[in-house]
Amino acid sequence: MTASNAHSPLLRRLPTTRVRGLGLAIGLLAIAGAAAAAPVPTTVTGNADPARQAVGKLEVANIDFKRGDGGAGRLIVRFNGKGAMPDLRNQGSSVVVDVGNASLPSALQRPMNVVDFATPVQRVDAHSAGAGTQVVLSTSGEFESLAYQTGNEYVVEIVPRAAKSAAVGSSASSAIAGGSARVATGARSYSGRPVTFNFQDVPVRTVLQLIAEESNLNIVASDTVQGNVTLRLVNVPWDQALDIVLRAKGLDQRRDGGVVWVAPQPELAKFEQDKEDARIAIDNRVDLITDYVQINYHSASAIFKALTEAKGIGNQGAGGGGAGGGEQENGFLSPRGRLVADERTNTLMISDIPKKVAQMRELINVIDRPVDQVLIEGRIVIATDTFARDLGARFGISGRRDGDRTQVIGGNITDNVNIGNGDDRILPRDLNVNLPAGGFTDGVAGALAYTLLGRNFNLDIELSALQEEGRGEVISNPRLVTANQREAVIRQGREVGYVTITGGTGGGAPTPSVPFKEALLELKVTPTITDDGRVFMNLNVKKDEIESFLNIGDYGAVPQINKREITTAVLVEDGQTVVIGGVYEFTDRSSIAKIPFLGDIPFLGNLFKKKGRSKEKAELLIFITPKILTVAKR
């Protein structure tokens, strides 16, 4: 293994080192002696040994584009061999990659529209530039350009900046002042000092040594860390540069304070697995203990179910005390542990190694605590306003002359009684126009009647009018208290029975039965108290009333029920009243009944017509007010 100590005075390097040919190893050696603090950013430039260059013709084998972590655009250029020397530069809003020693086949000389990848890269154009290749990445917005090469692949990453403060100029200025550049990429934020690396086929160990020197970390590299890497990083935080190098070579890191262990990913995975196997072997030799946990605010079976279903394991077995229960052999416990629920005493029994028993007791104490309650107060208001007016008239004319006798009629129109006197002949009672007030309302209309008697005729006139006004308000105020996330229901009302007949066909006797219909006031609610002290409620409010009964002959009457119901979900502040629903109804009706032609005569036509007008207003409002009743200990 190789260790790089950042604090060792043995190694120092110049801010800019240019090396040619076989002098690469010399350029990467440190310069002994006391030196001032290394200026930042640091630039290291190296050229590959000509002996490493490919002898045959080098060309681009494939160009691919992918979306990376955090919305980064990743361009992957594959060559048919080693020895490619790409050069990356920023040109305005574009990033240009020049590969002077690799040709581009005609099949790959085509543009790629990559807008749909949602990265800073909008378009990729690849074309030949003399005997080499040029790839232009057209971008939008602010970004960081990174590049690294491993094997036959050259990868360019265009990473969007989290803020303008992460710009290259700002990063360089902060670095010169001794600060650190903060760049957010994906789910991780990099805050190391910015560095600039330009390597061509440099050993990975050398790069790790330079990063250790820059980061003041002690990096320990495994003996299996081998190979070379080509990098071009400009003003990149050193911790991001370390991640890029590790990702390019299939490596990973583990930190312990100021020491970083770098090794291939399979090696680290095997180390951690061996460590876990050793821990399990030690646990298997520890004596088991048994502990009993009394459950206070839940049922033991409910907590047992929650713990067993957490890992998808739920072997049910016999509990203690003969009251039924369950057993759990895995999940939060060790392979030898057991969890038993006794419903009779509402107790959980834990049998496991001491460490697991302590963890289970701590977990159960978190779960077994009282929950807050919620008082839900509902108010259902039904307001009605009615107005009706009717105008009508009735009149009749009758008369007869028979010699010296004059026949007359007595009484009035309302009682409709015909009378006579002496030898006078009784005349029949007839009405020529019969349009009295009534029809819109159930009330009795007032009437004013006149009778004009002559020797040979009888004239009866009756004018009737009716006006009704009514206002009403029905207030229902259901309220209930329930625990957090528990459904609660309150009902009040009655069931109305009615008779139905079944059978009676084919000579059989009919069978009566009495079903019932409900007319209820009901409030159903499931509250959830949020972390910010508000209440989220799933509500169902119902207000039914019997309007009338429908007669069905000899079988009695069937109730007709007005139904009012709302189902909704709302988020309300503690103690705040909210209107969760309302219905407003307005009915305006008018009618005219008249005798054709006669009813159209001005003024006199009113004796031949009947007028009616009614207005009805009904409004339903439902109010809900939740109030949190704090019960749980804070």
Secondary structure, 3 states (H helix, E strand, C coil): CEEECCCCCCCCCCCEEECCHHHHHHHCCCCCCCCCCCCCCCEEECCCCHHHCCCCCCEEEEEEEEECHHHCEEEEEEECCCCCCEEEEEECCEEEEEECCCECCHHHCCEEECHHHCCCEEEEEEEEECCEEEEEEEECCCEEEEEEEECCEEEEEEEECCCHHHCHHHHHHHHHCCCCCCEEECCEEECCCEEEEEEEEEEHHHHHHHHHHHHCCEEEECCCCCCEEEEEEEEEEHHHHHHHHHHHCCEEEEEECCEEEEEEHHHHHHHHHHHHHHHHHHHHCCCCEEEEEECCCCCHHHHHHHHHHCCCCCCCCCCHHHCCEEEECCCCCCCCCEEEEECCCCEEEEEECHHHHHHHHHHHHHHCCCCCEEEEEEEEEEEEEEEEEEEEEEEEEECCEECCEECCCCCCCCCCCCCCCCCCCCCCCCCCEEECCCCCCCCCCEEEEEEEECCCCEEEEEEEEEEEEEEEEEEECCEEEEECCCCEEEEEEEEEECCEEEECCCCCCEEEECCEEEEEEEEEEEEEECCCCEEEEEEEEEEEEEEEEEECHHHCEEEEEEEEEEEEEEEEECCCCEEEEEEEEEEEEEEEEECCCHHHCCCHHHHHEEEEEEEEEEEEEEEEEEEEECCCCC
